Amino acid sequence: MRIEVFADNDRLDARAAQLIAEVVRTVPRPVLGLATGGTPTGVYRKLREAYRNREISFRNTVTFNLDEYVGLPAEHPQSYISYMNEHLFSHVDIPREHIHIPDGTAPDPLAECRRYDEALARAGRIDLQLLGLGHNGHIGFNEPGPTLNRNTHVVELSPTTREANARFFQSLDEVPRQAITMGIGSILHARRIVLLVKGEDKADIVARALTGPITTEVPASLLQTHPDLIVLLDAAAACRLDESRIAVIRADG
C-alpha cells in the first residue's frame, strides 16, 4: 500500500489523472474501471485537459463503471451514464462500444448482472480501478454486511448511502433504493487500484479502512489485501491516520 497526502486537491486530482494517463498511454488496449460521485470530477477534468492538449487518446481504451442506479433511465441527469458523458466520455475519443455501464432499466436485473460479468471476463483484467470511499466504508455500492458478493449484483442501498447521495437529487425520496454494482471480487482482481478520498468527514472511515481490521463490515478494508493499492488523500481525510503504523508520503512536502 502506498499513501500519498496532498494539501492541494488540484495536485491530488492531477496525480490521479497522471496514473490513469500512464495506463492509457502504455497499455496497448487499456481497461479502466471508473467511479462516479463528487470526488473524481477533478480527475476527469484533468483527463479532458490532457486529451485536448493531445497528450493522450482514448480510442483504444475500454471502460467499466462500478455501478448504476436501478430504475434510472440513461437520459436521467443523475444516472451514471449521464455523469460519465458530462465529465468525460462526450469530450474524448473513446468509441461508444468500448463503454460499459450496468443498465439500471434492464427488465431482468439479475440477468443484467450476469451480462456485465461476462463482458468483464471478455475484456480481461482491469488495468486500473479508480475508487471512492463511502462514509460507511463501501466501495462501488458494496455495502457493509456479514458477507460480500464477489460478482456483479443488485444491492439495497443503505440509509447512509442514500442520504450522502441526496445532494445530487431534489430530495431524499428521489434517491433510488437499489443499484447494480460490480462485486468486490472484480474490484480486487484489478492490476492496480487507486483510491481517492477527500474531506475530514471521511477521516474516520479512512483510518478504519486502511489500518483497522479487515472485515466485511468495512468493505474498503479488504483493499489492504491488494498488492498494488495507491491511496490519494487530502490532508483532511488523512488527519486520523496513525503514521507510526503505515508509511505515508507527504506529496506536498
N, C-alpha and C positions, 0 to 999 in steps of 0.2 A: 504494500500500500504506500502510495506517495500522496502527501497532503501539501497543497500549496495555498497559502493565505494571502489575500490581496486587500489592501486598504482602499483600492480604487476599483469599482465594479467595471469600469471600462477596460481596465487591464485584465480583469478576470474573464470578461467576455472575449477579449482578443486572444487570450491564452487558449480558451476552449475552441474558438474558431481555428486557431493555428493547428491544434491537434487534429481536428476534423479535416482541415485542408491538406495536411500531410498525408492522410489516408487517401483522400480523393486524388491527389497528385501521384502517389507512388504505387497504389494497388491497381492492376490493370482493369478489374471490374469490381470496384469497391462496393461493399454492402454496409449501409449505415442504419443503425437503429436510432430513431428520433423521438424526442419528447416534446410535449406542449406545456402550456401554462405560462405564468408570468416570468419565471426565472430565465428561460433560454431566449427570450425575444432579442436581447442584445447580441447574443451569439449569432442568431440568424441574420441580424443586421450586418454584422462583420462579414459573414459569408457572402451576403449580397454585394457588399463593397468589393470583396476580393474578386467576385465574378465580373463586376462592372470594370474593374481595373485589369481584367484579363489575366489574373493570377491563377485562376482555377476554372475548370469546366466540369459540369455535372453530367455530360452526355453519356458517360459510361457508368454512372452511379445508380445503384438500386437502393431504395429506402423502404424501411418497415417502421411504421409508427407503433408506439407501445399500446395505444388504446383508442377507443371511440365510445361515445355515449350510446346507449341503446335507445332507439326511438327518435333520434335527431336526424332529419334528412341532411344530405350533403350540403344543401343550399342554406341551412340554418347558420346564422352568423357565429354561433357558439359550437358548431360541430368542429371536430379536429381537422377535417379536410379543409374547411374554410380557414381555420387558423393557419394551417401549413401553406395554403395558397397565398394568404395575405403576407405571411412573414418570409416565405422562401420560394416555394415552387413556381409561382407566377412570375418570378423575377429572374429565374435562371434557366439554363438549357436542359434541364432534366426531362427525358421523354416520359410522357404520361404513363406509358405501360410499365415503367420502372418504379412507379409509386405504389406502395401497398399500405392501406389503412383498413382496419376492420369496417365492415358495413353494418352500421348500427340499425339500419332498417331492414336487414335481411329477415325474411319470413320465418326462417328456422335459425335462431341464433346459435344453437349447438352445431348445426351443420356449417355455419359461417366460421365458427372456431376451428373446426376440422380443416376447412378450406384454407384458413390462414396458416395453420401449422404446416400444411402440405406446401404452401407457397414458400414458407421459411425453409423447409427442407430442400426444396428445389434450388433455392438461391445459395445454399451453403451457409457456412458460419458467418455471423455478423462480424465485421472487422472492427467496428467501434460502435458501442452502445452509449448514447447520451441519456443521462437520467437526472431527474429532480428528486426531491425528497418531501414526502408529506409530513404534516405535523405529527401524525401518529406512526410514522416510520414506514409508510407504504412506498413502494417503488412500482412504476406503472400504476395500475389500480389494484395491486396485490395487497389487500387489506390484512391487518393483524388477525391472527386466529390460531387455533390449536394445530392446524395443518395449512400448508400452502400447496397450490396447484402447479405442477410442473409445466403444463401446456396452456395454450390459449383457452380462456374460459369466460363465462358470464359471471360477474361479481355484483353483489349487493353493496352499494357504496355506503360507507359508514356515515353517521351524522356529522362527525368531524370533517370528513372529506367534502360532504355536500355543503357544509357551512363555509369551508375555505373557498370553494368554487362559486359560492353565491354571488361574489363580487362581479362575476362575468355575466350574470343574468339580472333580470329585472327584480326578481325576488327569489327567496329560498325555494318557494313552491315550484318554480320553473326548472330547478336543477334536477336532471334525471336521477332516478334512484338506482339504475343499473348501468353497467358499462361492460364492454368486451375488452379484455386486457391480455396482453402477452403474458405467458406464465413465467414464473421465477426460473424455471429450468432454461428457457430460451434466453432470458436475460443473462444468466450466469454462463451460458455457453459462448457468449461473445468473446472474441480475442482480447479486446480491451474495453474497459468500462470507464467512462468519465462522468463523475457525479458532481453536479453543481448545486450549491446551497448558498442562499443569501438571507441575511436578516437575523437579528437577535431572537426573534420569535421561534427560530429553528435551532437555536444553540443547544437546548437540552436534548432534542432528538438527535442532533449531530453527534453529541458525546455518547449517547446510548448506542447509536448505530455503529460508530467506529471503534469504541473502546469498551462497550458493555458486553454482556453475554450474547452469544449467537443463539437467537430464539425466533421462532415464527411469530411471536407476539411483537417483534420489531423486525419486519421483513427485511429492511435495509441492513440489518446486522449480518445477514448472510453474505453481503458483499465482502466481508472480512476474509471469506474463503477464496476469493478470486485472485489469481496470480498476477493480474495486471490491472489494478484499480488505481486511477488517478482521481483525487478529490480536490476540487477547486472551491474554496470558501472565501467569503468576505470576512473581514475582521470580526464583525458582529456575530456571524454564525459560528466562528471558531472560538468565541470567548470562554466557553466552558470546557474546552478540551484540556486534558491533563497532558501537558507537553513532556512530562517525565516518562509517560507510558508509550508515546508514539512520536516518531520523528516528524517534525513539522518544518517545512521550508517557508521562510518568510519571503515571498516573492518580491515584495516591495522594499526589502532591506530593513 
